[in-house]
Amino acid sequence: MTVRRKAPFGVAEDRFSADRRELVLPMAKPHAHNQIEINYLYAGAVTYLYNGKMVEVTEDDFVFFWGAIPHQAIAVKPHSRFVCIYVPLEMFMFAPFSPELKSAILAGGFIKIGERLPMDDALMRQIRFELQTSDPFLSELNYRHLELRLRRADTKGWINLVDISPSHAASPGNTHRKIIEMTRYISERSDSALTVAAIADAVSLHPKYAMTLFHKSLGMTITQYLTRRRLVTAQRLLVTSEKIAAAIAYESGFGSVSRFYAVFRDQIGMSPREFQDVYDQKGVSS
């Protein structure tokens, strides 16, 4: 049985949806969810704290990122307004975007579309409005509109505002379904001991073929993806709970505190304690 988690700000975890809010307000603390979050800011300016880094978003900026990484609006220009759209991770991974873009997102990138179009304002407002109707046909139609806009951005150019260089990978061809099954399996069990063999077996693939397919499609190995998923869980717990590091290490699936600290510093560039301090200094601790 699939258990649906309670999501922040009315986010529907398993479907394409839109936030009803227009006015952007500073957030008291960071939050996380497992969808791709798309923000189109049509008035004002916002400073985000994302993965321990400051990101500035200004009027007419069109940005998106993986919401599973703790994020927070820490400074907002008065009367700032936006459209906020949520796309399930599986939908994003299934879409025909480049391996470079998918890898950048999964590696913790904060992506800004390089080309601004006059249609963006009307398109994003229309998507938000029509998603409120809960009409399945309109939902599908608007997702296709959004996907085409992102595909154009993927071709015309995008910028990673947190400066994480994505891995380069070959074209994934027509094998997305197996990739989605593997990423879903990993996400559901990342807090337990997992092996490549077990993941491959779960989707009826030979381990060597599964590893090759995964790397070609996502630009990272199965082990790297699993580590990224565990880091996402750890980051969320570090900024939203009072649990000690040892508890977080095991709950995230790292198996030992020493490995947790080593991987965290290697991948995030700071210790878990330093990561918490970044948020505490912004007045988000309880």
TIKOL-950995 format. One record per residue (C-alpha): residue number from 1; residue in three letters; z, y, x. Coordinates in nm, 4 decimals. Each point is the difference from the previous one (the first is absolute). Example, Ala and Ser with C-alpha at 12.3 -4.5 7.8 and 13.67 -1.06 7.14 Angstrom:
2
site nr = 1	rest = ALA	w = 0.7800	v = -0.4500	u = 1.2300
site nr = 2	rest = SER	w = -0.0660	v = 0.3440	u = 0.1370
//
This chain:
286
site nr = 1	rest = MET	w = 0.0000	v = 0.0000	u = 0.0000
site nr = 2	rest = THR	w = -0.0846	v = 0.3454	u = 0.1296
site nr = 3	rest = VAL	w = 0.2832	v = 0.2485	u = -0.0150
site nr = 4	rest = ARG	w = -0.1050	v = 0.3577	u = -0.0467
site nr = 5	rest = ARG	w = 0.2084	v = 0.2440	u = 0.1975
site nr = 6	rest = LYS	w = 0.1246	v = 0.3253	u = -0.1427
site nr = 7	rest = ALA	w = -0.2257	v = 0.2667	u = 0.1470
site nr = 8	rest = PRO	w = 0.0721	v = 0.3697	u = 0.0636
site nr = 9	rest = PHE	w = -0.1350	v = 0.2838	u = -0.2155
site nr = 10	rest = GLY	w = -0.1510	v = -0.2366	u = -0.2553
site nr = 11	rest = VAL	w = -0.2262	v = -0.1750	u = 0.2487
site nr = 12	rest = ALA	w = -0.1510	v = -0.3131	u = -0.1544
site nr = 13	rest = GLU	w = 0.0138	v = -0.2358	u = 0.2989
site nr = 14	rest = ASP	w = -0.2786	v = -0.2351	u = -0.1093
site nr = 15	rest = ARG	w = -0.2589	v = 0.2274	u = -0.1542
site nr = 16	rest = PHE	w = -0.2167	v = 0.3015	u = 0.0624
site nr = 17	rest = SER	w = 0.2045	v = 0.2919	u = -0.1316
site nr = 18	rest = ALA	w = 0.0726	v = 0.3709	u = 0.0250
site nr = 19	rest = ASP	w = 0.3157	v = 0.2054	u = 0.0283
site nr = 20	rest = ARG	w = 0.0453	v = 0.2236	u = -0.3044
site nr = 21	rest = ARG	w = 0.1412	v = 0.2815	u = 0.2123
site nr = 22	rest = GLU	w = -0.2083	v = 0.2946	u = 0.1151
site nr = 23	rest = LEU	w = 0.2677	v = 0.2137	u = 0.1631
site nr = 24	rest = VAL	w = 0.0990	v = -0.1180	u = 0.3481
site nr = 25	rest = LEU	w = 0.3740	v = 0.0191	u = 0.0668
site nr = 26	rest = PRO	w = 0.1998	v = -0.0751	u = 0.3167
site nr = 27	rest = MET	w = 0.1385	v = -0.3532	u = -0.0060
site nr = 28	rest = ALA	w = 0.3714	v = -0.0616	u = 0.0543
site nr = 29	rest = LYS	w = -0.0702	v = -0.3175	u = 0.1952
site nr = 30	rest = PRO	w = -0.2926	v = -0.2124	u = 0.1166
site nr = 31	rest = HIS	w = -0.1414	v = -0.2730	u = -0.2181
site nr = 32	rest = ALA	w = -0.2435	v = -0.2875	u = 0.0407
site nr = 33	rest = HIS	w = -0.2304	v = -0.2113	u = -0.2163
site nr = 34	rest = ASN	w = -0.2721	v = -0.2510	u = 0.0786
site nr = 35	rest = GLN	w = -0.3017	v = 0.1944	u = -0.1238
site nr = 36	rest = ILE	w = -0.2515	v = 0.2258	u = 0.1684
site nr = 37	rest = GLU	w = 0.1028	v = 0.3516	u = -0.1001
site nr = 38	rest = ILE	w = -0.2706	v = 0.2643	u = -0.0345
site nr = 39	rest = ASN	w = 0.0988	v = 0.3675	u = -0.0163
site nr = 40	rest = TYR	w = -0.2422	v = 0.2811	u = -0.0786
site nr = 41	rest = LEU	w = 0.1773	v = 0.3343	u = 0.0452
site nr = 42	rest = TYR	w = -0.1761	v = 0.2670	u = -0.2040
site nr = 43	rest = ALA	w = 0.2551	v = 0.2778	u = 0.0467
site nr = 44	rest = GLY	w = 0.2613	v = 0.0815	u = 0.2638
site nr = 45	rest = ALA	w = 0.1135	v = -0.1890	u = 0.3083
site nr = 46	rest = VAL	w = 0.2277	v = -0.2979	u = 0.0678
site nr = 47	rest = THR	w = 0.1704	v = -0.1363	u = 0.3110
site nr = 48	rest = TYR	w = 0.0537	v = -0.3752	u = -0.0064
site nr = 49	rest = LEU	w = 0.2322	v = -0.2084	u = 0.2125
site nr = 50	rest = TYR	w = -0.1986	v = -0.3184	u = 0.0485
site nr = 51	rest = ASN	w = 0.0994	v = -0.2830	u = 0.2289
site nr = 52	rest = GLY	w = 0.2244	v = 0.2406	u = 0.1927
site nr = 53	rest = LYS	w = -0.2804	v = 0.2548	u = 0.0475
site nr = 54	rest = MET	w = -0.0625	v = 0.3415	u = -0.1568
site nr = 55	rest = VAL	w = -0.3305	v = 0.0312	u = -0.1869
site nr = 56	rest = GLU	w = -0.1337	v = 0.3277	u = -0.1396
site nr = 57	rest = VAL	w = -0.2204	v = -0.0059	u = -0.3104
site nr = 58	rest = THR	w = -0.1566	v = 0.3211	u = -0.1283
site nr = 59	rest = GLU	w = -0.2004	v = 0.1108	u = -0.3023
site nr = 60	rest = ASP	w = -0.3111	v = -0.2098	u = -0.0738
site nr = 61	rest = ASP	w = 0.1097	v = -0.2754	u = 0.2388
site nr = 62	rest = PHE	w = -0.0791	v = -0.3542	u = -0.1188
site nr = 63	rest = VAL	w = 0.2289	v = -0.2536	u = 0.1704
site nr = 64	rest = PHE	w = 0.1071	v = -0.3609	u = -0.0415
site nr = 65	rest = PHE	w = 0.2379	v = -0.2471	u = 0.1643
site nr = 66	rest = TRP	w = 0.1777	v = -0.3323	u = -0.0492
site nr = 67	rest = GLY	w = 0.3031	v = 0.0788	u = -0.2137
site nr = 68	rest = ALA	w = 0.1985	v = -0.2936	u = 0.1364
site nr = 69	rest = ILE	w = 0.0821	v = 0.2202	u = 0.2989
site nr = 70	rest = PRO	w = 0.2937	v = 0.2327	u = -0.0856
site nr = 71	rest = HIS	w = -0.1257	v = 0.3470	u = -0.0834
site nr = 72	rest = GLN	w = 0.1481	v = 0.3210	u = -0.1312
site nr = 73	rest = ALA	w = -0.1091	v = 0.3533	u = -0.0933
site nr = 74	rest = ILE	w = 0.2532	v = 0.2044	u = 0.1974
site nr = 75	rest = ALA	w = -0.1441	v = 0.3525	u = -0.0340
site nr = 76	rest = VAL	w = -0.2130	v = 0.1284	u = -0.2858
site nr = 77	rest = LYS	w = -0.1574	v = 0.3408	u = -0.0495
site nr = 78	rest = PRO	w = 0.1008	v = 0.1345	u = -0.3447
site nr = 79	rest = HIS	w = -0.2355	v = -0.0950	u = -0.2838
site nr = 80	rest = SER	w = -0.1761	v = -0.2690	u = 0.2026
site nr = 81	rest = ARG	w = -0.1923	v = -0.2373	u = -0.2249
site nr = 82	rest = PHE	w = -0.1719	v = -0.3298	u = 0.0572
site nr = 83	rest = VAL	w = -0.1593	v = -0.3102	u = -0.1458
site nr = 84	rest = CYS	w = 0.1761	v = -0.3191	u = 0.1104
site nr = 85	rest = ILE	w = -0.1802	v = -0.3318	u = -0.0482
site nr = 86	rest = TYR	w = 0.1269	v = -0.3508	u = 0.0803
site nr = 87	rest = VAL	w = -0.2374	v = -0.2821	u = 0.0941
site nr = 88	rest = PRO	w = 0.1313	v = -0.3571	u = 0.0438
site nr = 89	rest = LEU	w = -0.0278	v = -0.1120	u = 0.3606
site nr = 90	rest = GLU	w = -0.2127	v = -0.3001	u = -0.1014
site nr = 91	rest = MET	w = -0.2533	v = 0.2263	u = -0.1725
site nr = 92	rest = PHE	w = -0.0253	v = 0.2157	u = 0.3106
site nr = 93	rest = MET	w = -0.0392	v = -0.3022	u = 0.2266
site nr = 94	rest = PHE	w = -0.2650	v = -0.1491	u = -0.2287
site nr = 95	rest = ALA	w = -0.2075	v = 0.3200	u = -0.0031
site nr = 96	rest = PRO	w = -0.2964	v = 0.0274	u = 0.2410
site nr = 97	rest = PHE	w = 0.1663	v = 0.2429	u = 0.2377
site nr = 98	rest = SER	w = -0.0451	v = -0.0286	u = 0.3744
site nr = 99	rest = PRO	w = 0.2334	v = -0.2209	u = 0.2059
site nr = 100	rest = GLU	w = 0.0940	v = 0.3145	u = 0.1941
site nr = 101	rest = LEU	w = 0.1270	v = 0.1758	u = -0.3133
site nr = 102	rest = LYS	w = 0.1880	v = -0.3058	u = -0.1274
site nr = 103	rest = SER	w = 0.1561	v = -0.0567	u = 0.3406
site nr = 104	rest = ALA	w = 0.1065	v = 0.3650	u = 0.0246
site nr = 105	rest = ILE	w = 0.1741	v = -0.0221	u = -0.3376
site nr = 106	rest = LEU	w = 0.1786	v = -0.3268	u = 0.0803
site nr = 107	rest = ALA	w = 0.1052	v = 0.1344	u = 0.3408
site nr = 108	rest = GLY	w = 0.1807	v = 0.2907	u = -0.1674
site nr = 109	rest = GLY	w = -0.2686	v = 0.2658	u = -0.0037
site nr = 110	rest = PHE	w = 0.0109	v = 0.3125	u = -0.2162
site nr = 111	rest = ILE	w = -0.3654	v = 0.0545	u = -0.0807
site nr = 112	rest = LYS	w = -0.1628	v = 0.3307	u = -0.0867
site nr = 113	rest = ILE	w = -0.3546	v = 0.0128	u = -0.1339
site nr = 114	rest = GLY	w = -0.2116	v = 0.2148	u = 0.2276
site nr = 115	rest = GLU	w = -0.2591	v = 0.1208	u = -0.2494
site nr = 116	rest = ARG	w = 0.1126	v = 0.2189	u = -0.2894
site nr = 117	rest = LEU	w = -0.2170	v = -0.0088	u = -0.3125
site nr = 118	rest = PRO	w = -0.0027	v = 0.2463	u = -0.2935
site nr = 119	rest = MET	w = 0.0245	v = -0.3012	u = -0.2350
site nr = 120	rest = ASP	w = 0.3300	v = -0.1235	u = 0.1447
site nr = 121	rest = ASP	w = 0.2208	v = 0.2202	u = -0.2144
site nr = 122	rest = ALA	w = -0.1645	v = -0.0965	u = -0.3290
site nr = 123	rest = LEU	w = -0.0318	v = -0.3674	u = 0.0972
site nr = 124	rest = MET	w = 0.3645	v = -0.0450	u = 0.0927
site nr = 125	rest = ARG	w = 0.1299	v = 0.1858	u = -0.3054
site nr = 126	rest = GLN	w = -0.2265	v = -0.2075	u = -0.2230
site nr = 127	rest = ILE	w = 0.1253	v = -0.3252	u = 0.1540
site nr = 128	rest = ARG	w = 0.3621	v = 0.1018	u = -0.0506
site nr = 129	rest = PHE	w = -0.0580	v = 0.1088	u = -0.3594
site nr = 130	rest = GLU	w = -0.1934	v = -0.3096	u = -0.1031
site nr = 131	rest = LEU	w = 0.2423	v = -0.2413	u = 0.1676
site nr = 132	rest = GLN	w = 0.2665	v = 0.1322	u = -0.2383
site nr = 133	rest = THR	w = -0.1971	v = -0.1458	u = -0.2930
site nr = 134	rest = SER	w = 0.0524	v = -0.3589	u = 0.1227
site nr = 135	rest = ASP	w = -0.3577	v = -0.0776	u = -0.0982
site nr = 136	rest = PRO	w = -0.1150	v = -0.3008	u = 0.2112
site nr = 137	rest = PHE	w = -0.3642	v = 0.1115	u = -0.0039
site nr = 138	rest = LEU	w = 0.0843	v = 0.3526	u = 0.1158
site nr = 139	rest = SER	w = 0.2323	v = -0.1416	u = 0.2640
site nr = 140	rest = GLU	w = -0.2776	v = -0.2179	u = 0.1418
site nr = 141	rest = LEU	w = -0.2528	v = 0.2829	u = -0.0184
site nr = 142	rest = ASN	w = 0.2294	v = 0.2461	u = 0.1756
site nr = 143	rest = TYR	w = 0.0880	v = -0.2493	u = 0.2699
site nr = 144	rest = ARG	w = -0.3719	v = -0.0351	u = 0.0753
site nr = 145	rest = HIS	w = -0.0309	v = 0.3787	u = 0.0160
site nr = 146	rest = LEU	w = 0.2894	v = 0.0152	u = 0.2450
site nr = 147	rest = GLU	w = -0.1268	v = -0.2906	u = 0.2077
site nr = 148	rest = LEU	w = -0.3392	v = 0.1669	u = 0.0381
site nr = 149	rest = ARG	w = 0.1690	v = 0.3235	u = 0.1090
site nr = 150	rest = LEU	w = 0.2004	v = -0.1855	u = 0.2652
site nr = 151	rest = ARG	w = -0.3065	v = -0.1920	u = 0.1149
site nr = 152	rest = ARG	w = -0.1783	v = 0.3309	u = 0.0522
site nr = 153	rest = ALA	w = 0.2978	v = 0.1236	u = 0.2000
site nr = 154	rest = ASP	w = -0.0045	v = -0.3225	u = 0.2010
site nr = 155	rest = THR	w = -0.3621	v = 0.0752	u = 0.0913
site nr = 156	rest = LYS	w = 0.0151	v = 0.3778	u = 0.0410
site nr = 157	rest = GLY	w = 0.3264	v = 0.0041	u = 0.1936
site nr = 158	rest = TRP	w = 0.3769	v = -0.0071	u = -0.0280
site nr = 159	rest = ILE	w = 0.2927	v = 0.1105	u = 0.2156
site nr = 160	rest = ASN	w = 0.3218	v = -0.1853	u = 0.0757
site nr = 161	rest = LEU	w = 0.2674	v = 0.2714	u = -0.0140
site nr = 162	rest = VAL	w = 0.2631	v = -0.2117	u = 0.1771
site nr = 163	rest = ASP	w = -0.2315	v = -0.0830	u = 0.2879
site nr = 164	rest = ILE	w = 0.0173	v = -0.3797	u = -0.0046
site nr = 165	rest = SER	w = -0.3246	v = -0.1398	u = 0.1346
site nr = 166	rest = PRO	w = -0.1276	v = -0.2755	u = -0.2291
site nr = 167	rest = SER	w = -0.1250	v = -0.3275	u = 0.1401
site nr = 168	rest = HIS	w = -0.3703	v = -0.0659	u = -0.0159
site nr = 169	rest = ALA	w = -0.1259	v = -0.3102	u = -0.1708
site nr = 170	rest = ALA	w = -0.3186	v = -0.1660	u = -0.1082
site nr = 171	rest = SER	w = -0.1270	v = 0.0142	u = -0.3566
site nr = 172	rest = PRO	w = 0.2030	v = -0.2268	u = -0.2320
site nr = 173	rest = GLY	w = -0.3054	v = -0.1137	u = -0.1941
site nr = 174	rest = ASN	w = 0.0716	v = -0.1698	u = -0.3352
site nr = 175	rest = THR	w = 0.3366	v = -0.1542	u = 0.0903
site nr = 176	rest = HIS	w = 0.2360	v = 0.2588	u = -0.1468
site nr = 177	rest = ARG	w = 0.1567	v = -0.2345	u = -0.2520
site nr = 178	rest = LYS	w = 0.1583	v = -0.2219	u = 0.2649
site nr = 179	rest = ILE	w = 0.1248	v = 0.3066	u = 0.1843
site nr = 180	rest = ILE	w = 0.1635	v = 0.1339	u = -0.3147
site nr = 181	rest = GLU	w = 0.1617	v = -0.3379	u = -0.0644
site nr = 182	rest = MET	w = 0.1385	v = -0.0069	u = 0.3538
site nr = 183	rest = THR	w = 0.1321	v = 0.3572	u = -0.0108
site nr = 184	rest = ARG	w = 0.1628	v = -0.0667	u = -0.3369
site nr = 185	rest = TYR	w = 0.1577	v = -0.3223	u = 0.1283
site nr = 186	rest = ILE	w = 0.1365	v = 0.1803	u = 0.3050
site nr = 187	rest = SER	w = 0.1364	v = 0.2913	u = -0.2055
site nr = 188	rest = GLU	w = 0.1838	v = -0.2340	u = -0.2349
site nr = 189	rest = ARG	w = 0.1588	v = -0.2031	u = 0.2825
site nr = 190	rest = SER	w = 0.0252	v = 0.2369	u = 0.2963
site nr = 191	rest = ASP	w = 0.3802	v = -0.0222	u = -0.0027
site nr = 192	rest = SER	w = -0.0116	v = -0.3722	u = 0.0785
site nr = 193	rest = ALA	w = -0.1219	v = -0.2068	u = 0.2937
site nr = 194	rest = LEU	w = -0.3785	v = -0.0115	u = -0.0213
site nr = 195	rest = THR	w = -0.2599	v = -0.1656	u = 0.2202
site nr = 196	rest = VAL	w = -0.3737	v = 0.0499	u = 0.0186
site nr = 197	rest = ALA	w = -0.0410	v = -0.3641	u = -0.0990
site nr = 198	rest = ALA	w = 0.2044	v = 0.0491	u = -0.3162
site nr = 199	rest = ILE	w = -0.1920	v = 0.3139	u = -0.0959
site nr = 200	rest = ALA	w = -0.3342	v = -0.1697	u = 0.0600
site nr = 201	rest = ASP	w = 0.1062	v = -0.3069	u = -0.1959
site nr = 202	rest = ALA	w = 0.1043	v = 0.2168	u = -0.2951
site nr = 203	rest = VAL	w = -0.3586	v = 0.1252	u = -0.0344
site nr = 204	rest = SER	w = -0.1659	v = -0.3319	u = 0.0916
site nr = 205	rest = LEU	w = -0.1388	v = 0.1074	u = 0.3358
site nr = 206	rest = HIS	w = 0.0162	v = -0.1509	u = 0.3486
site nr = 207	rest = PRO	w = 0.2448	v = 0.2079	u = 0.2110
site nr = 208	rest = LYS	w = -0.2603	v = 0.0920	u = 0.2632
site nr = 209	rest = TYR	w = -0.2496	v = 0.1079	u = -0.2630
site nr = 210	rest = ALA	w = 0.2710	v = 0.1936	u = -0.1875
site nr = 211	rest = MET	w = 0.0948	v = 0.1867	u = 0.3174
site nr = 212	rest = THR	w = -0.3622	v = 0.0852	u = 0.0799
site nr = 213	rest = LEU	w = -0.0756	v = 0.1093	u = -0.3553
site nr = 214	rest = PHE	w = 0.3140	v = 0.2128	u = -0.0239
site nr = 215	rest = HIS	w = -0.0643	v = 0.1776	u = 0.3285
site nr = 216	rest = LYS	w = -0.3661	v = 0.0693	u = -0.0797
site nr = 217	rest = SER	w = 0.0910	v = 0.1400	u = -0.3414
site nr = 218	rest = LEU	w = 0.3089	v = 0.2078	u = 0.0806
site nr = 219	rest = GLY	w = -0.0296	v = 0.0710	u = 0.3690
site nr = 220	rest = MET	w = 0.3387	v = -0.1581	u = 0.0691
site nr = 221	rest = THR	w = 0.1379	v = -0.3510	u = 0.0321
site nr = 222	rest = ILE	w = 0.2010	v = -0.1795	u = -0.2679
site nr = 223	rest = THR	w = 0.3067	v = 0.0349	u = 0.2214
site nr = 224	rest = GLN	w = -0.0554	v = 0.3747	u = 0.0414
site nr = 225	rest = TYR	w = -0.0371	v = 0.0414	u = -0.3762
site nr = 226	rest = LEU	w = 0.3175	v = -0.1998	u = -0.0634
site nr = 227	rest = THR	w = 0.1871	v = 0.2145	u = 0.2519
site nr = 228	rest = ARG	w = -0.1328	v = 0.3162	u = -0.1677
site nr = 229	rest = ARG	w = 0.1186	v = -0.1251	u = -0.3380
site nr = 230	rest = ARG	w = 0.3476	v = -0.0778	u = 0.1391
site nr = 231	rest = LEU	w = 0.0162	v = 0.3429	u = 0.1608
site nr = 232	rest = VAL	w = -0.0846	v = 0.1613	u = -0.3342
site nr = 233	rest = THR	w = 0.2918	v = -0.1835	u = -0.1627
site nr = 234	rest = ALA	w = 0.2321	v = 0.0962	u = 0.2853
site nr = 235	rest = GLN	w = -0.1015	v = 0.3675	u = -0.0148
site nr = 236	rest = ARG	w = 0.0605	v = 0.0096	u = -0.3741
site nr = 237	rest = LEU	w = 0.3457	v = -0.1565	u = 0.0379
site nr = 238	rest = LEU	w = 0.0907	v = 0.2315	u = 0.2880
site nr = 239	rest = VAL	w = -0.0511	v = 0.3118	u = -0.2092
site nr = 240	rest = THR	w = 0.0971	v = -0.1212	u = -0.3459
site nr = 241	rest = SER	w = 0.3022	v = -0.2255	u = 0.0592
site nr = 242	rest = GLU	w = 0.3336	v = -0.0048	u = 0.1797
site nr = 243	rest = LYS	w = -0.0596	v = -0.3408	u = 0.1579
site nr = 244	rest = ILE	w = 0.0724	v = -0.0515	u = 0.3673
site nr = 245	rest = ALA	w = -0.2828	v = -0.0718	u = 0.2441
site nr = 246	rest = ALA	w = 0.0817	v = -0.3711	u = 0.0252
site nr = 247	rest = ALA	w = -0.0252	v = -0.0449	u = -0.3759
site nr = 248	rest = ILE	w = -0.3268	v = 0.1939	u = -0.0094
site nr = 249	rest = ALA	w = -0.1413	v = -0.2067	u = 0.2859
site nr = 250	rest = TYR	w = 0.0575	v = -0.3262	u = -0.1829
site nr = 251	rest = GLU	w = -0.0920	v = 0.1308	u = -0.3446
site nr = 252	rest = SER	w = -0.3295	v = 0.1259	u = 0.1402
site nr = 253	rest = GLY	w = -0.0791	v = -0.3404	u = 0.1478
site nr = 254	rest = PHE	w = 0.0357	v = 0.0705	u = 0.3719
site nr = 255	rest = GLY	w = 0.2463	v = -0.2839	u = 0.0591
site nr = 256	rest = SER	w = 0.2039	v = 0.1790	u = 0.2676
site nr = 257	rest = VAL	w = 0.1342	v = 0.3474	u = 0.0645
site nr = 258	rest = SER	w = -0.1417	v = 0.0115	u = 0.3529
site nr = 259	rest = ARG	w = -0.3529	v = -0.0772	u = -0.1187
site nr = 260	rest = PHE	w = 0.0365	v = 0.2557	u = -0.2804
site nr = 261	rest = TYR	w = 0.0954	v = 0.2749	u = 0.2464
site nr = 262	rest = ALA	w = -0.2713	v = -0.0959	u = 0.2481
site nr = 263	rest = VAL	w = -0.2789	v = -0.0098	u = -0.2600
site nr = 264	rest = PHE	w = 0.1192	v = 0.3158	u = -0.1737
site nr = 265	rest = ARG	w = 0.0043	v = 0.2051	u = 0.3189
site nr = 266	rest = ASP	w = -0.3334	v = -0.1418	u = 0.1138
site nr = 267	rest = GLN	w = -0.1788	v = 0.0669	u = -0.3302
site nr = 268	rest = ILE	w = 0.1748	v = 0.3135	u = -0.1294
site nr = 269	rest = GLY	w = 0.0784	v = 0.1655	u = 0.3331
site nr = 270	rest = MET	w = 0.3717	v = 0.0427	u = -0.0659
site nr = 271	rest = SER	w = 0.3068	v = -0.2095	u = -0.0732
site nr = 272	rest = PRO	w = 0.1089	v = -0.0779	u = -0.3581
site nr = 273	rest = ARG	w = 0.2924	v = 0.2399	u = 0.0469
site nr = 274	rest = GLU	w = -0.2308	v = 0.2779	u = 0.1196
site nr = 275	rest = PHE	w = -0.2279	v = -0.0664	u = -0.2957
site nr = 276	rest = GLN	w = 0.2958	v = 0.0441	u = -0.2369
site nr = 277	rest = ASP	w = 0.1016	v = 0.3187	u = 0.1816
site nr = 278	rest = VAL	w = -0.3412	v = 0.1552	u = -0.0685
site nr = 279	rest = TYR	w = 0.0727	v = -0.0280	u = -0.3716
site nr = 280	rest = ASP	w = 0.3697	v = 0.0898	u = 0.0289
site nr = 281	rest = GLN	w = -0.0914	v = 0.3249	u = 0.1754
site nr = 282	rest = LYS	w = -0.2027	v = 0.0926	u = -0.3076
site nr = 283	rest = GLY	w = 0.3056	v = -0.0383	u = -0.2190
site nr = 284	rest = VAL	w = -0.1051	v = -0.3197	u = -0.1721
site nr = 285	rest = SER	w = 0.3003	v = -0.2164	u = 0.0883
site nr = 286	rest = SER	w = 0.2453	v = -0.0741	u = -0.2772
//
